[in-house]
Amino acid sequence: MASTPPISSFEFEESTSSSLNSNTTRIHHMPAGAEIRPDGKVRFRVWAPAVESLSLSVEGHDQAIPFSAEPGGWYELTHEAGEGTLYRFLLPDGTLVPDPASRFQPGDVHGPSEVISPTAYRWQDSAWRGRPWSDAVLYELHIGAFTEDGTFLAAIEKLDHLVQLGVTAIEIMPVADFPGKRNWGYDGVFLYAPDSSYGRPEDFKALIEAAHLRGLMVILDVVYNHFGPDGNVIPSYAPQIFTDRHKTPWGDAVNYDNDGSEAVREFIIHNALYWIEEFNLDGLRLDAVHAIKDDSSRHILDELAERVRAAAFPRPVHLLLENEDNQASRLSRNERGEPASFTAQWNDDMHHVLHTAATLESSGYYGDYKNDTEKLGRALAEGFAFQGEVMRARNTSRGEPSAHLPPDAFVAFMQNHDQIGNRAFGERINAIASPEAVHAIAAIYLLLPQTPMLFMGEAWGSSQPFPFFCDFEGELGKLVRNGRREEFTNFPEFQDPQQRERIPDPNAEATFQSAKLDWAQSTEEVHAEWLEWYRRILEVRKRSVIPHVREMEGYAGMFEVIGAGAVVIRFWNAQSDRQLILAANLSDESRDGFPCPAGPVLWQEGGKQVGNIMRPWSVRWSFHNPKKK
């Protein structure tokens, strides 16, 4: 945190010529935390405006060392501690607390912080210059559940599999230090420290470097809307971290616009800069930004995006949003067609229209999408299904017009960690829909000009669940367990308390173990067939769809409703005046009224069209040049 908004300071040192074998170091200079100076001493700095004094407690030393007080509630100290030193801050009441800007917590959230030297890691990927967003085929994964070992280093062993599949970017669920040994990651309390259960900071860097050497981008999920319920001690010496001016599902909001907010804003912005600069990430996905409340003259999201892009330039950086409010204005493009602030948004509307078509589910917010072919067509063609209309599940209007945005401003998926894990038992789509339906909706989103995102294990039709899991103890663990089960009291199938007791305990080790991918399953006959299907369709995307997307110049599609669950979508390529056409029948009945293909067919899923009739669960992608005779 900083009392004034300093310019980001970043060092990139290259010791040899620019090549894949050159050694480089990267460090982001932060206004807070422990930083090793050129003379080997360590500068410690922390914002603690609610205490009158502060001391440094170094492991193995009997005497705490007083900090010097500075204006604005800051404390600073330079000490002859070195790399690997374990330390905490001593409050006037005798409480020992970790460094809120800790780069590593080897003993979890309640243990001491460790002094980390960012320059100790010698990067070998200096030739990496990123990839354009139009190339992106995302693969969402959870480090702990992606492999049996559940570590950064173990994940490296699976990168070649992803490259062969056709993935070009991995999107990693949050790694910020959380309490316990397992967590989805959205309960992080030390935003700068990769969780020790996954490995050390240098292990995370090794994973990112290994991905780059294989041509894979790496995007990290970050959480700036709340802190986790266990281990966040910042309010004990800086209560201004929160404000009661705004409320969120987690209580008082993170303070971005009240007294002391300057320091809070800098703490968050520097965290984003830290991940991009010091870890050489290609982008960030900001969790639930609709819960980030800011009434100041410059919204924290706008400032963050501007400073991250300026710091990364000329390297492309991709900033993604999760935003229930469907604010198309946050995805605007400049005169060159580049993102002005944010690159793309996870498109929940896309998921919902495809999911309800395949499963016929109508509970909760699904009721706003089921049997609404108009919304299906709009989501496929224009991005958002809700562009200002009232959503019954919210009882408020939702969204902004989005047809002016390019398709790649939206991330399309048929499942992700939320949409699987928010189900009582964490079932994947292939456990609740027919294979024909799953193939059909997958054939849509994987070839759609929107940016596709797979969830780990999806490509081989994994039969394993991905339930919600965590590792809270005592009363908090009980509250989380009971709260999880109470979430489903309004669902007819869980009216009986005994049925709710069947919902997996999030804190149980077995719940976490059930989510770990079984990689052996990918070689089994049926699953291997699914995997080959995904490889083939992603190759079609690479060969035929991505070049088309690059030339679309921001044009959205146009849709026509043929019948219930049946649509035709046309995407224009302005340079060649060529159309990419989707014809889809997402229903259990044949539908009449489809045009016959007037050009090359890229992909046919399900039965071929007979005359103007498309069979159930059939999807066709084709090209057409209206001027070509």
C-alpha positions in Angstrom: 0.0 0.0 0.0 1.2 3.5 -0.6 0.0 6.9 0.6 0.7 8.5 -2.8 0.3 6.8 -6.2 3.9 6.2 -7.3 4.8 5.3 -10.8 5.4 1.5 -11.1 9.0 0.6 -10.9 10.1 -2.5 -12.8 13.5 -3.9 -13.6 14.3 -6.3 -16.4 18.0 -7.3 -16.6 19.3 -9.4 -19.5 22.8 -10.8 -19.1 23.3 -12.2 -22.6 21.9 -11.7 -26.1 18.2 -12.0 -26.6 17.6 -15.7 -27.1 15.8 -18.6 -25.5 19.0 -19.4 -23.6 19.6 -15.9 -22.2 19.3 -15.4 -18.4 17.1 -12.6 -17.2 15.9 -11.4 -13.9 12.6 -9.6 -13.1 11.6 -7.6 -10.1 8.7 -5.3 -9.4 9.6 -2.6 -6.8 6.8 -2.3 -4.4 6.0 0.5 -1.9 5.4 -2.1 0.8 6.8 -5.4 1.9 10.4 -6.7 2.2 12.8 -5.7 -0.5 16.4 -6.7 -0.8 18.5 -3.6 -1.6 21.7 -3.6 -3.8 23.9 -3.6 -0.6 22.2 -6.8 0.5 20.2 -5.2 3.3 16.4 -5.5 3.4 14.0 -2.7 3.5 10.8 -3.5 5.4 7.8 -1.1 4.9 4.2 -1.4 6.0 1.1 0.8 6.2 -0.3 0.6 9.8 -2.2 3.9 10.5 -4.1 2.5 13.5 -1.0 1.8 15.7 1.3 4.2 17.4 4.4 2.0 17.1 5.6 -1.1 15.2 8.6 -3.4 15.5 10.2 -6.1 13.4 10.5 -9.6 14.8 13.1 -11.8 13.1 13.0 -15.5 13.7 15.9 -16.6 15.9 16.4 -13.1 17.3 15.3 -12.3 20.9 14.9 -8.5 20.5 12.4 -6.9 18.2 13.6 -3.9 16.3 11.5 -0.7 16.2 10.4 0.8 12.9 10.7 4.5 12.1 7.3 6.2 11.7 6.7 8.1 8.5 3.8 10.4 7.4 0.5 8.9 6.4 0.7 5.9 8.8 3.8 4.3 7.2 6.5 2.5 9.0 9.9 1.7 7.5 13.1 -0.1 8.6 16.3 -1.3 6.9 17.9 -4.4 8.4 20.7 -6.7 7.6 18.4 -9.6 7.2 18.9 -11.5 4.0 17.2 -13.9 1.6 15.3 -16.6 3.4 14.9 -14.6 6.6 11.6 -15.4 8.4 10.0 -12.4 10.0 6.8 -10.9 11.4 5.6 -7.5 12.6 5.1 -6.9 16.4 2.1 -4.8 17.2 1.9 -2.7 20.5 -0.4 -5.2 22.1 2.2 -8.0 21.6 0.5 -9.6 18.6 2.8 -10.9 15.9 1.4 -10.6 12.4 2.8 -11.6 8.9 3.7 -9.0 6.3 0.5 -8.2 4.2 2.8 -7.8 1.2 4.6 -11.1 1.9 6.1 -12.8 -1.2 5.9 -16.2 0.6 4.3 -17.8 3.6 6.1 -21.1 4.1 4.1 -21.9 7.3 0.7 -20.8 6.0 -1.3 -17.7 6.7 -0.6 -17.5 10.5 3.1 -18.2 10.2 6.1 -15.9 9.5 6.8 -14.3 6.2 9.9 -15.1 4.2 12.2 -12.6 2.6 12.3 -13.6 -1.1 14.9 -12.4 -3.7 13.1 -12.1 -7.0 16.4 -11.8 -8.8 17.5 -15.3 -7.7 15.4 -16.8 -10.4 17.1 -16.7 -13.8 14.5 -16.7 -16.5 15.2 -18.5 -19.8 12.2 -17.2 -21.8 13.4 -13.7 -22.8 12.4 -14.4 -26.4 8.8 -14.7 -25.3 6.8 -11.7 -26.6 3.3 -13.0 -25.8 0.5 -13.9 -28.3 -2.4 -11.9 -29.7 -5.8 -12.4 -28.1 -7.2 -13.8 -31.3 -5.0 -16.9 -30.9 -6.5 -17.7 -27.4 -7.9 -21.1 -26.6 -8.2 -21.0 -22.8 -7.9 -24.0 -20.5 -9.0 -23.3 -16.9 -7.2 -25.4 -14.2 -6.8 -25.6 -10.5 -3.2 -26.3 -9.5 -4.1 -28.5 -6.6 -6.5 -30.7 -8.5 -4.9 -30.7 -12.0 -2.3 -33.4 -11.1 -2.0 -36.0 -8.4 0.8 -34.1 -6.7 -1.1 -30.8 -7.0 2.0 -28.6 -7.4 3.3 -26.0 -9.9 6.1 -28.3 -10.9 3.8 -31.3 -11.4 1.7 -29.1 -13.7 4.7 -28.7 -16.1 4.5 -32.4 -16.9 1.1 -31.9 -18.5 1.8 -28.9 -20.6 2.7 -30.9 -23.7 -0.6 -32.6 -23.5 -2.3 -29.2 -23.7 -0.3 -28.1 -26.6 -1.2 -31.3 -28.5 -4.8 -30.7 -27.7 -4.8 -27.3 -29.3 -4.8 -25.1 -26.2 -2.8 -21.8 -26.4 -3.4 -20.4 -22.9 -3.8 -21.8 -19.4 -6.0 -19.8 -17.0 -5.1 -20.7 -13.4 -7.5 -20.4 -10.5 -6.2 -18.1 -7.7 -3.0 -19.1 -6.0 -2.8 -16.3 -3.4 -2.0 -17.8 0.0 -5.1 -19.2 1.7 -5.6 -20.9 5.0 -5.1 -24.7 5.1 -3.9 -27.2 2.5 -6.7 -27.0 0.0 -9.0 -24.3 -1.3 -10.6 -23.1 -4.6 -8.4 -20.0 -4.1 -11.1 -17.4 -3.5 -10.3 -17.2 0.2 -6.8 -15.8 -0.2 -5.5 -13.4 2.4 -1.9 -12.8 1.2 -2.3 -11.5 -2.3 1.4 -11.5 -3.2 2.3 -14.9 -1.9 1.8 -18.1 -4.0 0.3 -20.7 -1.7 2.9 -22.9 -0.2 0.8 -26.1 -0.8 1.6 -25.6 -4.5 5.3 -24.8 -4.1 7.6 -21.9 -3.8 7.5 -18.6 -5.8 10.3 -19.9 -8.0 8.3 -23.0 -8.8 5.4 -20.9 -10.1 7.9 -19.0 -12.2 9.2 -22.3 -13.5 5.7 -23.3 -14.6 5.1 -20.0 -16.4 8.5 -20.2 -18.1 7.8 -23.8 -19.2 4.5 -22.7 -20.6 6.1 -19.9 -22.6 8.8 -22.1 -24.0 5.9 -24.2 -25.4 4.0 -21.2 -26.8 1.4 -21.2 -24.1 0.2 -18.0 -22.5 -0.5 -18.0 -18.7 -3.4 -16.0 -17.2 -3.9 -15.9 -13.4 -7.2 -15.4 -11.6 -7.0 -12.7 -8.9 -9.5 -11.6 -6.3 -9.8 -7.9 -5.4 -13.4 -7.9 -4.2 -12.8 -9.4 -0.7 -10.3 -11.1 1.6 -10.8 -14.6 2.9 -12.4 -15.2 6.4 -9.3 -16.6 8.1 -5.9 -15.1 8.3 -6.5 -11.5 7.2 -5.0 -9.5 10.0 -4.7 -6.2 8.2 -7.8 -4.6 10.0 -6.0 -5.0 13.3 -3.5 -2.2 12.3 -5.2 -0.7 9.1 -9.0 -1.0 9.5 -9.3 1.4 6.5 -8.8 -1.7 4.3 -12.6 -2.0 4.5 -15.4 0.5 4.4 -19.0 0.3 5.6 -20.0 2.7 2.9 -20.6 -0.4 0.6 -21.7 -3.9 1.4 -20.8 -7.1 -0.5 -21.8 -10.8 0.0 -18.7 -11.0 2.2 -19.6 -8.0 4.4 -18.0 -4.5 4.3 -16.4 -3.8 0.9 -12.7 -3.4 0.2 -12.2 0.4 0.6 -11.6 2.0 -2.8 -13.3 5.3 -2.2 -13.3 6.3 1.5 -10.8 7.6 3.9 -7.5 5.8 3.5 -8.5 4.4 0.1 -5.4 5.8 -1.6 -3.2 3.3 0.2 -5.7 0.4 -0.4 -5.9 1.2 -4.2 -2.1 1.2 -4.5 -1.8 -2.1 -2.6 -4.2 -3.7 -5.1 -2.8 -2.1 -8.3 0.7 -3.0 -7.3 -0.4 -6.6 -6.8 -1.6 -6.7 -10.4 1.6 -5.1 -11.6 3.6 -7.6 -9.5 2.1 -10.6 -11.1 2.5 -9.2 -14.6 6.0 -7.9 -14.2 7.7 -10.2 -11.7 6.1 -13.4 -12.8 5.9 -12.5 -16.5 2.2 -13.5 -16.7 0.3 -12.8 -19.9 -2.8 -11.6 -18.2 -5.2 -11.6 -15.3 -8.8 -12.6 -14.8 -10.5 -10.3 -12.2 -13.0 -12.2 -10.1 -16.6 -10.9 -9.6 -15.9 -7.2 -10.4 -19.5 -6.4 -9.9 -18.7 -6.7 -6.1 -15.9 -4.1 -6.4 -17.6 -0.9 -5.2 -16.0 2.4 -6.0 -17.8 5.8 -6.3 -14.6 7.8 -6.7 -13.9 10.0 -9.7 -11.8 7.2 -11.3 -12.9 3.7 -10.8 -10.2 1.3 -9.5 -10.8 -1.0 -12.4 -10.0 1.8 -14.9 -6.9 2.9 -13.1 -5.7 -0.7 -12.7 -6.1 -1.5 -16.4 -4.4 1.7 -17.5 -1.4 1.2 -15.3 -1.0 -2.5 -16.1 -1.1 -2.0 -19.8 1.4 0.9 -19.6 3.8 -1.2 -17.5 3.6 -4.2 -19.9 3.9 -2.2 -23.1 4.8 -3.3 -25.8 4.1 -6.8 -24.7 0.4 -7.7 -25.1 -1.4 -8.2 -21.8 -4.9 -9.7 -21.6 -7.2 -8.5 -18.8 -10.4 -10.5 -18.3 -13.4 -9.8 -16.2 -16.1 -11.8 -14.4 -19.0 -9.3 -14.2 -22.6 -10.3 -13.6 -23.7 -6.8 -14.6 -22.7 -7.3 -18.2 -21.1 -3.9 -18.6 -20.2 -3.8 -22.2 -18.7 -0.4 -21.6 -15.8 -2.0 -19.8 -14.9 -4.0 -23.0 -14.8 -1.0 -25.4 -12.2 -0.8 -28.1 -10.0 2.2 -29.2 -9.7 3.5 -32.7 -7.2 0.8 -33.6 -9.7 -1.9 -32.5 -7.6 -2.7 -29.4 -9.1 -3.1 -25.9 -9.2 0.3 -24.2 -9.2 -1.3 -20.8 -10.4 -4.9 -20.6 -9.9 -7.5 -23.2 -12.8 -9.8 -22.6 -15.5 -11.0 -20.1 -16.4 -14.5 -19.1 -19.8 -14.8 -20.8 -22.1 -16.5 -18.3 -25.0 -15.8 -20.7 -23.4 -18.1 -23.2 -23.0 -20.9 -20.7 -26.6 -20.5 -19.6 -28.2 -20.7 -23.0 -26.2 -23.7 -23.9 -26.7 -25.4 -20.6 -30.4 -25.0 -20.5 -30.7 -26.3 -24.1 -28.7 -29.4 -23.2 -30.1 -30.2 -19.8 -33.6 -28.5 -19.7 -32.8 -27.4 -16.2 -34.8 -24.3 -15.1 -34.0 -23.8 -11.4 -32.6 -20.4 -10.2 -31.3 -18.2 -12.9 -31.6 -20.9 -15.5 -35.3 -20.1 -15.6 -34.5 -16.9 -17.4 -32.9 -18.8 -20.3 -34.8 -22.1 -20.7 -36.8 -22.4 -23.9 -35.8 -18.8 -25.0 -34.4 -19.2 -28.4 -34.2 -15.5 -28.9 -31.7 -15.3 -26.0 -29.8 -18.2 -27.5 -29.4 -16.4 -30.8 -28.5 -13.1 -29.2 -25.8 -14.7 -27.0 -24.3 -16.5 -29.9 -24.3 -13.5 -32.2 -23.9 -10.5 -29.9 -22.3 -11.7 -26.7 -24.7 -10.8 -24.0 -28.2 -12.3 -23.9 -29.3 -9.6 -21.4 -28.5 -6.1 -22.7 -30.6 -4.0 -20.3 -33.7 -6.2 -19.9 -35.2 -7.2 -16.6 -33.9 -10.5 -15.3 -36.5 -12.3 -13.2 -33.9 -14.1 -11.0 -32.5 -10.6 -10.0 -35.7 -8.7 -10.3 -33.7 -5.8 -11.8 -32.5 -4.8 -15.3 -29.1 -6.3 -16.3 -26.6 -5.6 -19.0 -25.7 -3.1 -21.7 -25.9 -3.3 -25.5 -23.0 -5.4 -26.7 -23.6 -5.9 -30.5 -21.0 -3.3 -31.3 -18.2 -5.3 -29.6 -16.1 -7.8 -31.5 -16.9 -11.5 -30.7 -13.5 -12.1 -29.0 -14.6 -9.6 -26.3 -16.4 -12.6 -24.8 -15.1 -15.8 -23.3 -17.4 -18.7 -24.2 -17.6 -22.0 -22.3 -20.0 -24.8 -21.5 -18.5 -25.4 -18.1 -16.1 -23.8 -15.6 -15.2 -24.1 -11.9 -18.3 -22.1 -10.9 -20.9 -23.8 -13.1 -19.7 -27.2 -12.0 -18.7 -26.6 -8.4 -21.8 -24.6 -7.5 -23.9 -27.7 -8.1 -24.5 -29.7 -4.9 -22.4 -32.6 -6.0 -20.2 -30.9 -8.5 -21.3 -32.8 -11.6 -19.9 -32.0 -15.0 -22.2 -31.4 -18.0 -21.6 -34.9 -19.4 -23.1 -36.4 -16.2 -26.4 -34.6 -16.7 -26.9 -34.3 -20.5 -26.8 -36.8 -23.4 -23.6 -37.3 -25.4 -25.4 -35.9 -28.4 -26.4 -32.7 -26.6 -22.9 -32.2 -25.2 -21.2 -32.8 -28.6 -23.6 -30.3 -30.1 -23.1 -27.4 -27.7 -19.3 -28.1 -27.6 -19.2 -27.9 -31.4 -20.9 -24.5 -31.1 -18.7 -22.8 -28.5 -15.4 -24.3 -29.7 -15.8 -22.8 -33.2 -17.6 -19.7 -32.3 -15.7 -16.4 -33.0 -15.9 -15.7 -29.2 -12.9 -16.9 -27.3 -13.4 -20.5 -26.1 -12.4 -21.8 -22.7 -12.2 -25.5 -21.7 -12.3 -26.7 -18.1 -9.7 -29.2 -17.0 -10.6 -32.7 -18.0 -13.4 -31.6 -20.3 -11.6 -32.6 -23.4 -11.7 -36.3 -22.5 -15.2 -36.1 -21.0 -13.9 -36.6 -17.4 -16.5 -38.4 -15.3 -15.0 -36.9 -12.1 -16.9 -34.1 -10.2 -15.4 -30.8 -9.2 -17.1 -30.0 -5.9 -16.5 -27.0 -3.7 -13.6 -27.7 -1.3 -11.7 -25.9 1.4 -9.8 -26.5 4.6 -11.3 -24.5 7.5 -11.2 -25.7 11.0 -13.3 -25.3 14.2 -16.3 -23.0 14.2 -15.5 -21.5 10.8 -15.4 -25.0 9.3 -18.8 -25.8 10.7 -20.3 -22.6 9.4 -18.9 -23.2 5.9 -20.2 -26.8 6.0 -23.7 -25.9 7.1 -23.8 -22.8 4.9 -23.0 -24.9 1.9 -25.9 -27.2 2.5 -28.3 -24.4 3.4 -27.6 -22.9 -0.1 -29.7 -25.7 -1.6 -32.8 -25.5 0.7 -34.9 -23.9 -2.0 -34.2 -26.7 -4.5 -37.0 -29.3 -4.5 -34.7 -32.2 -4.4 -33.1 -30.9 -1.2 -36.2 -30.0 0.8 -35.5 -33.0 3.0 -32.7 -32.3 5.6 -31.4 -35.8 5.2 -31.0 -35.2 1.5 -28.9 -32.1 2.2 -26.7 -34.1 4.5 -25.6 -36.1 1.4 -24.0 -32.9 0.0 -20.2 -33.4 0.3 -18.5 -31.6 3.3 -16.3 -29.0 1.7 -13.7 -29.4 4.4 -13.3 -33.1 4.0 -10.1 -34.4 2.5 -12.2 -36.9 0.4 -14.1 -34.0 -1.2 -10.9 -32.5 -2.5 -9.5 -35.9 -3.6 -12.6 -36.5 -5.6 -11.9 -33.4 -7.7 -8.3 -34.5 -8.7 -8.1 -35.4 -12.3 -7.6 -39.0 -13.1 -5.2 -38.7 -16.1 -5.3 -42.5 -16.8 -9.0 -42.0 -17.7 -8.0 -40.0 -20.8 -6.6 -43.2 -22.5 -9.7 -45.3 -21.9 -11.7 -46.1 -25.0 -14.7 -43.7 -24.7 -12.6 -40.9 -23.2 -9.9 -41.3 -25.8 -12.5 -40.8 -28.5 -13.7 -37.6 -26.8 -10.1 -36.4 -26.6 -9.5 -37.0 -30.3 -12.8 -35.2 -31.2 -11.6 -32.1 -29.3 -8.2 -32.2 -31.0 -9.8 -32.4 -34.4 -12.2 -29.5 -33.8 -9.6 -27.3 -32.2 -7.4 -27.9 -35.3 -10.3 -26.7 -37.4 -10.6 -23.6 -35.2 -6.9 -22.9 -35.7 -6.9 -23.5 -39.4 -10.2 -21.8 -40.4 -11.8 -19.8 -37.6 -9.0 -17.8 -36.1 -7.9 -16.3 -39.4 -11.5 -15.3 -39.9 -11.8 -13.7 -36.5 -8.6 -11.7 -37.1 -10.2 -10.1 -40.1 -13.7 -9.4 -38.7 -12.8 -5.9 -37.7 -15.2 -5.9 -34.7 -18.3 -7.0 -36.5 -20.8 -8.9 -34.4 -23.0 -11.6 -35.9 -26.7 -11.5 -37.0 -29.1 -14.2 -35.9 -32.3 -15.7 -37.1 -34.6 -17.9 -35.1 -35.8 -20.9 -37.1 -37.8 -22.6 -34.4 -37.6 -23.7 -30.8 -33.9 -24.3 -30.0 -33.0 -23.7 -33.7 -31.0 -20.7 -35.0 -28.8 -19.5 -37.8 -26.0 -17.1 -37.1 -24.0 -15.2 -39.7 -20.6 -13.6 -39.0 -19.2 -11.3 -41.7 -15.5 -10.9 -42.7 -15.3 -7.3 -44.0 -12.0 -7.9 -45.9 -13.2 -10.8 -47.9 -17.0 -10.2 -47.7 -17.2 -13.8 -46.6 -19.7 -15.2 -44.0 -19.0 -17.7 -41.3 -22.4 -19.4 -40.8 -23.6 -21.5 -37.9 -26.8 -23.5 -38.3 -27.8 -25.3 -35.1 -30.8 -27.4 -33.9 -30.4 -27.7 -30.2 -33.6 -29.7 -29.6 -34.8 -33.3 -29.5 -36.9 -32.8 -32.6 -36.1 -32.2 -36.3 -36.6 -28.6 -37.4 -37.6 -27.3 -40.8 -36.6 -24.0 -42.4 -32.9 -24.1 -42.4 -31.0 -22.8 -45.5 -28.8 -25.3 -47.4 -25.1 -24.7 -47.1 -23.9 -22.4 -49.9 -20.1 -23.0 -49.4 -17.5 -25.2 -47.8 -18.6 -27.0 -44.6 -16.1 -26.7 -41.8 -17.8 -29.0 -39.3 -20.8 -31.1 -39.2 -22.0 -32.5 -35.9 -25.0 -34.9 -35.7 -27.0 -35.9 -38.7 -26.7 -34.1 -42.0 -29.4 -31.8 -43.2 -32.1 -33.2 -45.5 -33.5 -30.5 -47.6 -34.3 -27.7 -45.2 -34.6 -30.0 -42.2 -32.0 -30.3 -39.6 -32.1 -33.3 -37.3 -32.0 -33.2 -33.5 -28.8 -32.0 -31.9 -27.1 -31.2 -35.2 -24.7 -28.3 -35.8 -23.1 -27.1 -39.0 -20.4 -24.5 -39.5 -19.8 -23.4 -43.1 -18.4 -20.5 -45.1 -20.3 -18.5 -47.8 -19.2 -15.7 -50.1 -22.4 -13.9 -51.2 -20.7 -12.3 -54.2 -19.0 -15.4 -55.5 -21.1 -17.3 -58.1 
